[in-house]
């Protein structure tokens, strides 16, 4: 199953959090983080997501724009 940018954004909205990680969205969708790479890249390129920060463990945090 290929996750689309639209599916990713919908799942991120359903998390109801101001920031989220790839792992948060993967868990919501029931897939591995690696399966979200293309969807994250597309969503960022389309301006739907922006990276807000990296935490102390170098985990990227994102928000919906």
LOROSE-483435 format. One record per residue (C-alpha): x, y, z. Coordinates in steps of 0.25 Angstrom, whole numbers, plus 5000, padded with zeros to 4 digits. Layout:
REM residues N
XYZ ...
REM end
This chain:
REM residues 65
500050005000 500550144996 500250255006 499850384999 500150525004 498650545005 498550425014 499750465022 499150605025 497850545029 498550455039 499350565044 498050645046 497450535054 498550525063 498050665069 499450705073 500150835069 501450765065 501650615061 502750525057 502850425045 502650315056 501350375061 500750375047 501250235044 500650185056 499350255053 499350195039 499850055044 501050055035 502550065036 503250205036 503950165024 502650155016 502350295018 503650355012 503050384999 501750445005 502550535014 503450585003 502250614994 501450685006 502750775009 502950804994 501450844993 501550935005 500550845013 501650815024 502750885030 503850835039 503850915052 505050855059 505950735063 505950695077 507150645085 507050505079 507050565065 505650535062 504950625053 503650695057 502650745047 501350835047 500250845037 500350985030 
REM end
